[in-house]
Amino acid sequence: MRRNEIEQQRSELIEHLQNIPLDGKRLNPLYRKAKLLLTKKWIRTPAVHRVGLLKAAIWLISVADNNPFV
């Protein structure tokens, strides 16, 4: 993956996380963990390892999307 592709996917995931409706419910903790990976951890991680962070965030978001937190 190229750096610009990685950054584009990251920005799309962050936008997806911002568009999740709360509906008066608590947010799934997996969304918070994915956001942490894409923001704070992302800055501290070397560029080589960011693909792993991106894949982990994609996995967390897909699990949270398929299993709503009640």
C-alpha positions, 0 to 999 in steps of 0.5 A: 500500500502506498502512503497516500492510500493508507492516509485516504483509508484512515480519513474515511474510517475516521469520517465513518466513526464520526457519522455513527449515530448515538441515538441516546445509547452508549457507544460501542467500546470497539469504536472508541478503541478504533478511534484511539488507534487511528488518532493517538496511536497513529501519531506515535507509530512508525510509518512501517507499522501503520498498515497494521494499525489500519487493518486492526481498526478496520477489523474493530469497526467491522466487528462493532458494525455487525454486533451492535452494543445494547 
